[in-house]
Amino acid sequence: MRSSQSRVAKIETGDQSVSLDLIVRALFAAGATRRELQHALSAVA
């Protein structure tokens, strides 16, 4: 994911300062597909 451990910890705790870019990279690193991401984002909108 190419991010520091402290940034990953912020994702895990739901810190609001985490950028959308980092969240998306984390999802892909965890194995999410583009289709799954699209579905998740369309459910929020």
PDB file of N, CA, C, O and CB in Angstrom:
ATOM      1  N   MET A   1       0.815  -1.179   0.000  1.00  0.00           N
ATOM      2  CA  MET A   1       0.000   0.000   0.000  1.00  0.00           C
ATOM      3  C   MET A   1       0.867   1.255   0.000  1.00  0.00           C
ATOM      4  O   MET A   1       0.406   2.344  -0.342  1.00  0.00           O
ATOM      5  CB  MET A   1      -0.932  -0.009   1.192  1.00  0.00           C
ATOM      6  N   ARG A   2       2.104   1.088   0.381  1.00  0.00           N
ATOM      7  CA  ARG A   2       3.059   2.197   0.411  1.00  0.00           C
ATOM      8  C   ARG A   2       2.587   3.350   1.287  1.00  0.00           C
ATOM      9  O   ARG A   2       2.527   4.501   0.854  1.00  0.00           O
ATOM     10  CB  ARG A   2       3.311   2.700  -0.993  1.00  0.00           C
ATOM     11  N   SER A   3       2.262   3.018   2.501  1.00  0.00           N
ATOM     12  CA  SER A   3       1.855   4.024   3.474  1.00  0.00           C
ATOM     13  C   SER A   3       2.449   3.664   4.830  1.00  0.00           C
ATOM     14  O   SER A   3       2.755   2.501   5.092  1.00  0.00           O
ATOM     15  CB  SER A   3       0.305   4.134   3.557  1.00  0.00           C
ATOM     16  N   SER A   4       2.607   4.658   5.680  1.00  0.00           N
ATOM     17  CA  SER A   4       3.197   4.407   6.988  1.00  0.00           C
ATOM     18  C   SER A   4       2.231   3.645   7.887  1.00  0.00           C
ATOM     19  O   SER A   4       1.021   3.634   7.659  1.00  0.00           O
ATOM     20  CB  SER A   4       3.605   5.721   7.647  1.00  0.00           C
ATOM     21  N   GLN A   5       2.789   3.011   8.908  1.00  0.00           N
ATOM     22  CA  GLN A   5       1.968   2.250   9.847  1.00  0.00           C
ATOM     23  C   GLN A   5       0.990   3.169  10.563  1.00  0.00           C
ATOM     24  O   GLN A   5      -0.137   2.765  10.849  1.00  0.00           O
ATOM     25  CB  GLN A   5       2.850   1.512  10.867  1.00  0.00           C
ATOM     26  N   SER A   6       1.403   4.397  10.856  1.00  0.00           N
ATOM     27  CA  SER A   6       0.507   5.307  11.565  1.00  0.00           C
ATOM     28  C   SER A   6      -0.696   5.701  10.702  1.00  0.00           C
ATOM     29  O   SER A   6      -1.796   5.884  11.221  1.00  0.00           O
ATOM     30  CB  SER A   6       1.270   6.559  12.004  1.00  0.00           C
ATOM     31  N   ARG A   7      -0.492   5.832   9.394  1.00  0.00           N
ATOM     32  CA  ARG A   7      -1.616   6.153   8.496  1.00  0.00           C
ATOM     33  C   ARG A   7      -2.575   4.964   8.403  1.00  0.00           C
ATOM     34  O   ARG A   7      -3.792   5.146   8.384  1.00  0.00           O
ATOM     35  CB  ARG A   7      -1.096   6.538   7.078  1.00  0.00           C
ATOM     36  N   VAL A   8      -2.029   3.757   8.345  1.00  0.00           N
ATOM     37  CA  VAL A   8      -2.866   2.557   8.314  1.00  0.00           C
ATOM     38  C   VAL A   8      -3.667   2.458   9.611  1.00  0.00           C
ATOM     39  O   VAL A   8      -4.840   2.087   9.588  1.00  0.00           O
ATOM     40  CB  VAL A   8      -1.999   1.282   8.108  1.00  0.00           C
ATOM     41  N   ALA A   9      -3.048   2.784  10.722  1.00  0.00           N
ATOM     42  CA  ALA A   9      -3.753   2.765  12.006  1.00  0.00           C
ATOM     43  C   ALA A   9      -4.914   3.752  11.998  1.00  0.00           C
ATOM     44  O   ALA A   9      -5.966   3.480  12.576  1.00  0.00           O
ATOM     45  CB  ALA A   9      -2.788   3.092  13.157  1.00  0.00           C
ATOM     46  N   LYS A  10      -4.728   4.897  11.347  1.00  0.00           N
ATOM     47  CA  LYS A  10      -5.811   5.881  11.259  1.00  0.00           C
ATOM     48  C   LYS A  10      -6.987   5.325  10.449  1.00  0.00           C
ATOM     49  O   LYS A  10      -8.147   5.574  10.778  1.00  0.00           O
ATOM     50  CB  LYS A  10      -5.297   7.191  10.622  1.00  0.00           C
ATOM     51  N   ILE A  11      -6.681   4.580   9.400  1.00  0.00           N
ATOM     52  CA  ILE A  11      -7.747   3.944   8.607  1.00  0.00           C
ATOM     53  C   ILE A  11      -8.504   2.963   9.496  1.00  0.00           C
ATOM     54  O   ILE A  11      -9.735   2.946   9.515  1.00  0.00           O
ATOM     55  CB  ILE A  11      -7.161   3.212   7.347  1.00  0.00           C
ATOM     56  N   GLU A  12      -7.759   2.153  10.224  1.00  0.00           N
ATOM     57  CA  GLU A  12      -8.366   1.116  11.064  1.00  0.00           C
ATOM     58  C   GLU A  12      -9.256   1.701  12.157  1.00  0.00           C
ATOM     59  O   GLU A  12     -10.241   1.081  12.558  1.00  0.00           O
ATOM     60  CB  GLU A  12      -7.282   0.259  11.694  1.00  0.00           C
ATOM     61  N   THR A  13      -8.912   2.889  12.636  1.00  0.00           N
ATOM     62  CA  THR A  13      -9.713   3.494  13.713  1.00  0.00           C
ATOM     63  C   THR A  13     -10.803   4.416  13.183  1.00  0.00           C
ATOM     64  O   THR A  13     -11.593   4.953  13.958  1.00  0.00           O
ATOM     65  CB  THR A  13      -8.815   4.270  14.657  1.00  0.00           C
ATOM     66  N   GLY A  14     -10.849   4.603  11.861  1.00  0.00           N
ATOM     67  CA  GLY A  14     -11.891   5.440  11.279  1.00  0.00           C
ATOM     68  C   GLY A  14     -11.632   6.926  11.411  1.00  0.00           C
ATOM     69  O   GLY A  14     -12.572   7.721  11.418  1.00  0.00           O
ATOM     70  N   ASP A  15     -10.377   7.311  11.516  1.00  0.00           N
ATOM     71  CA  ASP A  15     -10.013   8.722  11.637  1.00  0.00           C
ATOM     72  C   ASP A  15     -10.512   9.495  10.410  1.00  0.00           C
ATOM     73  O   ASP A  15     -10.315   9.059   9.276  1.00  0.00           O
ATOM     74  CB  ASP A  15      -8.473   8.881  11.795  1.00  0.00           C
ATOM     75  N   GLN A  16     -11.145  10.618  10.640  1.00  0.00           N
ATOM     76  CA  GLN A  16     -11.727  11.404   9.549  1.00  0.00           C
ATOM     77  C   GLN A  16     -10.698  12.163   8.725  1.00  0.00           C
ATOM     78  O   GLN A  16     -11.036  12.713   7.676  1.00  0.00           O
ATOM     79  CB  GLN A  16     -12.718  12.374  10.104  1.00  0.00           C
ATOM     80  N   SER A  17      -9.452  12.203   9.177  1.00  0.00           N
ATOM     81  CA  SER A  17      -8.418  12.926   8.432  1.00  0.00           C
ATOM     82  C   SER A  17      -7.808  12.096   7.303  1.00  0.00           C
ATOM     83  O   SER A  17      -6.991  12.610   6.539  1.00  0.00           O
ATOM     84  CB  SER A  17      -7.325  13.370   9.376  1.00  0.00           C
ATOM     85  N   VAL A  18      -8.187  10.833   7.186  1.00  0.00           N
ATOM     86  CA  VAL A  18      -7.638   9.957   6.148  1.00  0.00           C
ATOM     87  C   VAL A  18      -8.213  10.366   4.792  1.00  0.00           C
ATOM     88  O   VAL A  18      -9.422  10.551   4.655  1.00  0.00           O
ATOM     89  CB  VAL A  18      -7.955   8.457   6.454  1.00  0.00           C
ATOM     90  N   SER A  19      -7.349  10.506   3.800  1.00  0.00           N
ATOM     91  CA  SER A  19      -7.785  10.925   2.469  1.00  0.00           C
ATOM     92  C   SER A  19      -8.521   9.796   1.742  1.00  0.00           C
ATOM     93  O   SER A  19      -8.311   8.613   2.012  1.00  0.00           O
ATOM     94  CB  SER A  19      -6.582  11.387   1.640  1.00  0.00           C
ATOM     95  N   LEU A  20      -9.370  10.192   0.831  1.00  0.00           N
ATOM     96  CA  LEU A  20     -10.104   9.220   0.028  1.00  0.00           C
ATOM     97  C   LEU A  20      -9.137   8.377  -0.797  1.00  0.00           C
ATOM     98  O   LEU A  20      -9.355   7.181  -0.986  1.00  0.00           O
ATOM     99  CB  LEU A  20     -11.116   9.929  -0.890  1.00  0.00           C
ATOM    100  N   ASP A  21      -8.076   8.998  -1.284  1.00  0.00           N
ATOM    101  CA  ASP A  21      -7.068   8.275  -2.059  1.00  0.00           C
ATOM    102  C   ASP A  21      -6.480   7.122  -1.254  1.00  0.00           C
ATOM    103  O   ASP A  21      -6.334   6.012  -1.764  1.00  0.00           O
ATOM    104  CB  ASP A  21      -5.954   9.225  -2.505  1.00  0.00           C
ATOM    105  N   LEU A  22      -6.147   7.387  -0.009  1.00  0.00           N
ATOM    106  CA  LEU A  22      -5.565   6.346   0.838  1.00  0.00           C
ATOM    107  C   LEU A  22      -6.579   5.251   1.133  1.00  0.00           C
ATOM    108  O   LEU A  22      -6.217   4.075   1.176  1.00  0.00           O
ATOM    109  CB  LEU A  22      -5.049   6.948   2.147  1.00  0.00           C
ATOM    110  N   ILE A  23      -7.823   5.609   1.333  1.00  0.00           N
ATOM    111  CA  ILE A  23      -8.866   4.613   1.582  1.00  0.00           C
ATOM    112  C   ILE A  23      -9.029   3.702   0.372  1.00  0.00           C
ATOM    113  O   ILE A  23      -9.143   2.485   0.517  1.00  0.00           O
ATOM    114  CB  ILE A  23     -10.206   5.299   1.919  1.00  0.00           C
ATOM    115  N   VAL A  24      -9.040   4.291  -0.819  1.00  0.00           N
ATOM    116  CA  VAL A  24      -9.186   3.497  -2.046  1.00  0.00           C
ATOM    117  C   VAL A  24      -7.988   2.569  -2.229  1.00  0.00           C
ATOM    118  O   VAL A  24      -8.159   1.403  -2.585  1.00  0.00           O
ATOM    119  CB  VAL A  24      -9.337   4.419  -3.277  1.00  0.00           C
ATOM    120  N   ARG A  25      -6.780   3.075  -1.990  1.00  0.00           N
ATOM    121  CA  ARG A  25      -5.592   2.218  -2.094  1.00  0.00           C
ATOM    122  C   ARG A  25      -5.658   1.067  -1.105  1.00  0.00           C
ATOM    123  O   ARG A  25      -5.261  -0.053  -1.424  1.00  0.00           O
ATOM    124  CB  ARG A  25      -4.317   3.034  -1.858  1.00  0.00           C
ATOM    125  N   ALA A  26      -6.158   1.338   0.092  1.00  0.00           N
ATOM    126  CA  ALA A  26      -6.286   0.282   1.100  1.00  0.00           C
ATOM    127  C   ALA A  26      -7.296  -0.772   0.659  1.00  0.00           C
ATOM    128  O   ALA A  26      -7.070  -1.968   0.844  1.00  0.00           O
ATOM    129  CB  ALA A  26      -6.704   0.877   2.454  1.00  0.00           C
ATOM    130  N   LEU A  27      -8.398  -0.335   0.081  1.00  0.00           N
ATOM    131  CA  LEU A  27      -9.408  -1.286  -0.406  1.00  0.00           C
ATOM    132  C   LEU A  27      -8.833  -2.195  -1.488  1.00  0.00           C
ATOM    133  O   LEU A  27      -9.041  -3.408  -1.462  1.00  0.00           O
ATOM    134  CB  LEU A  27     -10.633  -0.534  -0.951  1.00  0.00           C
ATOM    135  N   PHE A  28      -8.111  -1.608  -2.435  1.00  0.00           N
ATOM    136  CA  PHE A  28      -7.508  -2.414  -3.494  1.00  0.00           C
ATOM    137  C   PHE A  28      -6.441  -3.351  -2.931  1.00  0.00           C
ATOM    138  O   PHE A  28      -6.328  -4.494  -3.373  1.00  0.00           O
ATOM    139  CB  PHE A  28      -6.899  -1.508  -4.572  1.00  0.00           C
ATOM    140  N   ALA A  29      -5.665  -2.883  -1.968  1.00  0.00           N
ATOM    141  CA  ALA A  29      -4.645  -3.731  -1.342  1.00  0.00           C
ATOM    142  C   ALA A  29      -5.284  -4.906  -0.609  1.00  0.00           C
ATOM    143  O   ALA A  29      -4.686  -5.975  -0.486  1.00  0.00           O
ATOM    144  CB  ALA A  29      -3.786  -2.909  -0.368  1.00  0.00           C
ATOM    145  N   ALA A  30      -6.507  -4.694  -0.124  1.00  0.00           N
ATOM    146  CA  ALA A  30      -7.218  -5.754   0.591  1.00  0.00           C
ATOM    147  C   ALA A  30      -7.943  -6.706  -0.357  1.00  0.00           C
ATOM    148  O   ALA A  30      -8.543  -7.688   0.082  1.00  0.00           O
ATOM    149  CB  ALA A  30      -8.211  -5.146   1.563  1.00  0.00           C
ATOM    150  N   GLY A  31      -7.887  -6.411  -1.666  1.00  0.00           N
ATOM    151  CA  GLY A  31      -8.475  -7.319  -2.641  1.00  0.00           C
ATOM    152  C   GLY A  31      -9.794  -6.879  -3.241  1.00  0.00           C
ATOM    153  O   GLY A  31     -10.415  -7.647  -3.976  1.00  0.00           O
ATOM    154  N   ALA A  32     -10.240  -5.673  -2.952  1.00  0.00           N
ATOM    155  CA  ALA A  32     -11.497  -5.188  -3.537  1.00  0.00           C
ATOM    156  C   ALA A  32     -11.317  -4.964  -5.039  1.00  0.00           C
ATOM    157  O   ALA A  32     -10.227  -4.623  -5.499  1.00  0.00           O
ATOM    158  CB  ALA A  32     -11.960  -3.871  -2.843  1.00  0.00           C
ATOM    159  N   THR A  33     -12.382  -5.158  -5.782  1.00  0.00           N
ATOM    160  CA  THR A  33     -12.345  -4.920  -7.219  1.00  0.00           C
ATOM    161  C   THR A  33     -12.907  -3.533  -7.523  1.00  0.00           C
ATOM    162  O   THR A  33     -13.548  -2.914  -6.674  1.00  0.00           O
ATOM    163  CB  THR A  33     -13.140  -6.012  -7.978  1.00  0.00           C
ATOM    164  N   ARG A  34     -12.664  -3.059  -8.726  1.00  0.00           N
ATOM    165  CA  ARG A  34     -13.227  -1.759  -9.137  1.00  0.00           C
ATOM    166  C   ARG A  34     -14.746  -1.794  -9.087  1.00  0.00           C
ATOM    167  O   ARG A  34     -15.378  -0.812  -8.698  1.00  0.00           O
ATOM    168  CB  ARG A  34     -12.755  -1.382 -10.561  1.00  0.00           C
ATOM    169  N   ARG A  35     -15.322  -2.894  -9.468  1.00  0.00           N
ATOM    170  CA  ARG A  35     -16.776  -3.030  -9.449  1.00  0.00           C
ATOM    171  C   ARG A  35     -17.317  -2.933  -8.018  1.00  0.00           C
ATOM    172  O   ARG A  35     -18.338  -2.289  -7.779  1.00  0.00           O
ATOM    173  CB  ARG A  35     -17.195  -4.364 -10.088  1.00  0.00           C
ATOM    174  N   GLU A  36     -16.633  -3.572  -7.079  1.00  0.00           N
ATOM    175  CA  GLU A  36     -17.049  -3.500  -5.678  1.00  0.00           C
ATOM    176  C   GLU A  36     -16.945  -2.073  -5.146  1.00  0.00           C
ATOM    177  O   GLU A  36     -17.816  -1.612  -4.409  1.00  0.00           O
ATOM    178  CB  GLU A  36     -16.199  -4.445  -4.819  1.00  0.00           C
ATOM    179  N   LEU A  37     -15.874  -1.380  -5.525  1.00  0.00           N
ATOM    180  CA  LEU A  37     -15.710   0.005  -5.109  1.00  0.00           C
ATOM    181  C   LEU A  37     -16.810   0.879  -5.706  1.00  0.00           C
ATOM    182  O   LEU A  37     -17.384   1.722  -5.018  1.00  0.00           O
ATOM    183  CB  LEU A  37     -14.329   0.529  -5.522  1.00  0.00           C
ATOM    184  N   GLN A  38     -17.094   0.675  -6.976  1.00  0.00           N
ATOM    185  CA  GLN A  38     -18.155   1.438  -7.633  1.00  0.00           C
ATOM    186  C   GLN A  38     -19.495   1.188  -6.947  1.00  0.00           C
ATOM    187  O   GLN A  38     -20.263   2.125  -6.730  1.00  0.00           O
ATOM    188  CB  GLN A  38     -18.243   1.071  -9.128  1.00  0.00           C
ATOM    189  N   HIS A  39     -19.776  -0.045  -6.612  1.00  0.00           N
ATOM    190  CA  HIS A  39     -21.027  -0.387  -5.961  1.00  0.00           C
ATOM    191  C   HIS A  39     -21.108   0.281  -4.579  1.00  0.00           C
ATOM    192  O   HIS A  39     -22.154   0.813  -4.208  1.00  0.00           O
ATOM    193  CB  HIS A  39     -21.164  -1.919  -5.835  1.00  0.00           C
ATOM    194  N   ALA A  40     -20.020   0.252  -3.831  1.00  0.00           N
ATOM    195  CA  ALA A  40     -20.003   0.871  -2.506  1.00  0.00           C
ATOM    196  C   ALA A  40     -20.204   2.378  -2.587  1.00  0.00           C
ATOM    197  O   ALA A  40     -20.933   2.956  -1.781  1.00  0.00           O
ATOM    198  CB  ALA A  40     -18.692   0.563  -1.797  1.00  0.00           C
ATOM    199  N   LEU A  41     -19.558   3.011  -3.558  1.00  0.00           N
ATOM    200  CA  LEU A  41     -19.693   4.460  -3.692  1.00  0.00           C
ATOM    201  C   LEU A  41     -21.080   4.864  -4.193  1.00  0.00           C
ATOM    202  O   LEU A  41     -21.605   5.898  -3.780  1.00  0.00           O
ATOM    203  CB  LEU A  41     -18.628   4.996  -4.638  1.00  0.00           C
ATOM    204  N   SER A  42     -21.670   4.077  -5.062  1.00  0.00           N
ATOM    205  CA  SER A  42     -23.005   4.420  -5.570  1.00  0.00           C
ATOM    206  C   SER A  42     -24.058   4.220  -4.488  1.00  0.00           C
ATOM    207  O   SER A  42     -25.098   4.878  -4.515  1.00  0.00           O
ATOM    208  CB  SER A  42     -23.351   3.570  -6.810  1.00  0.00           C
ATOM    209  N   ALA A  43     -23.809   3.329  -3.542  1.00  0.00           N
ATOM    210  CA  ALA A  43     -24.762   3.115  -2.444  1.00  0.00           C
ATOM    211  C   ALA A  43     -24.767   4.301  -1.482  1.00  0.00           C
ATOM    212  O   ALA A  43     -25.769   4.567  -0.818  1.00  0.00           O
ATOM    213  CB  ALA A  43     -24.421   1.821  -1.681  1.00  0.00           C
ATOM    214  N   VAL A  44     -23.638   5.010  -1.413  1.00  0.00           N
ATOM    215  CA  VAL A  44     -23.525   6.161  -0.513  1.00  0.00           C
ATOM    216  C   VAL A  44     -24.181   7.373  -1.123  1.00  0.00           C
ATOM    217  O   VAL A  44     -24.762   8.187  -0.405  1.00  0.00           O
ATOM    218  CB  VAL A  44     -22.062   6.464  -0.191  1.00  0.00           C
ATOM    219  N   ALA A  45     -24.103   7.513  -2.427  1.00  0.00           N
ATOM    220  CA  ALA A  45     -24.620   8.704  -3.115  1.00  0.00           C
ATOM    221  C   ALA A  45     -26.080   8.694  -3.190  1.00  0.00           C
ATOM    222  O   ALA A  45     -26.677   9.622  -3.737  1.00  0.00           O
ATOM    223  CB  ALA A  45     -24.068   8.823  -4.483  1.00  0.00           C
TER     224      ALA A  45
END
